[in-house]
Amino acid sequence: MRFQELYEVLHHTPFEPFRIRLTDGQSHVIRQPDFAWLTRSSVYVGLPSGTDDVPDRAIQRDLLHVVSVEPVNAKNGRRERRANP
């Protein structure tokens, strides 16, 4: 996925929680805009280990491995944004 595409989703007003899907089948939910940090080639995702959803660690994922972004509350006709090749 391109930096600008993920940047727009992350900074959309009002913010909508979203899920990023990766090439290896993993996915990560971003519930707050402060829980993801972008660089030109990576996204750092804050991961909570408790029940309060506040991250206590972060993992780095290459933007090349982000294949789609979708709203967390997607219904059947879900909106999905796929990475451009």
C-alpha positions as CSV (number, residue, x, y, z in Angstrom):
1,M,0.0,0.0,0.0
2,R,1.2,3.5,-0.7
3,F,2.0,5.9,2.2
4,Q,-0.5,8.5,1.0
5,E,-3.4,6.0,0.9
6,L,-2.8,4.8,4.5
7,Y,-2.2,8.4,5.6
8,E,-5.6,9.4,4.3
9,V,-7.4,6.6,6.1
10,L,-5.5,7.3,9.3
11,H,-6.3,11.0,9.2
12,H,-9.9,10.8,7.9
13,T,-12.3,13.1,9.9
14,P,-14.2,11.8,11.7
15,F,-11.8,8.9,12.4
16,E,-13.2,5.4,11.7
17,P,-11.5,2.4,13.2
18,F,-10.0,0.2,10.5
19,R,-8.2,-3.1,9.9
20,I,-5.1,-3.6,7.9
21,R,-4.6,-6.9,6.2
22,L,-1.1,-8.2,5.4
23,T,0.3,-10.5,2.7
24,D,0.8,-13.3,5.3
25,G,-2.9,-13.3,6.3
26,Q,-2.4,-11.4,9.6
27,S,-4.5,-8.3,10.3
28,H,-4.3,-5.5,12.9
29,V,-7.1,-3.3,14.1
30,I,-6.4,0.4,14.5
31,R,-9.1,1.7,17.0
32,Q,-7.6,5.2,17.6
33,P,-5.5,7.3,15.2
34,D,-2.8,7.7,17.8
35,F,-2.3,3.9,17.8
36,A,-0.6,3.8,14.4
37,W,2.5,5.7,13.2
38,L,3.6,6.0,9.6
39,T,7.0,6.3,8.0
40,R,7.5,6.4,4.2
41,S,7.9,2.6,4.1
42,S,6.4,1.3,7.3
43,V,3.5,1.4,9.7
44,Y,4.0,0.9,13.4
45,V,1.0,-0.6,15.1
46,G,0.3,-0.2,18.8
47,L,-0.8,-3.5,20.3
48,P,-2.6,-3.8,23.6
49,S,-2.0,-6.8,25.9
50,G,-4.8,-6.0,28.4
51,T,-8.5,-5.3,28.2
52,D,-8.2,-1.5,28.1
53,D,-7.2,-1.3,24.4
54,V,-4.2,1.0,25.3
55,P,-1.1,-0.2,23.5
56,D,1.9,-1.3,25.6
57,R,4.1,-2.3,22.7
58,A,4.3,-1.7,18.9
59,I,5.2,-3.8,15.9
60,Q,6.6,-2.6,12.6
61,R,5.0,-3.7,9.3
62,D,6.3,-2.8,5.8
63,L,3.8,-0.9,3.7
64,L,4.6,-3.4,0.9
65,H,2.9,-6.1,2.9
66,V,-0.3,-4.2,3.6
67,V,-2.8,-5.5,1.0
68,S,-6.0,-3.9,2.1
69,V,-7.6,-1.6,4.6
70,E,-11.2,-2.0,5.7
71,P,-13.5,-0.4,8.3
72,V,-13.8,-2.5,11.5
73,N,-17.6,-2.2,11.5
74,A,-17.9,-3.3,7.9
75,K,-21.2,-5.0,7.0
76,N,-21.8,-7.3,4.0
77,G,-21.3,-4.6,1.4
78,R,-18.1,-3.6,3.1
79,R,-15.9,-0.8,1.8
80,E,-12.4,-2.1,1.2
81,R,-9.4,-0.2,0.0
82,R,-6.9,-2.5,-1.7
83,A,-3.3,-1.6,-2.3
84,N,-2.4,-0.5,-5.8
85,P,0.3,-2.6,-7.5
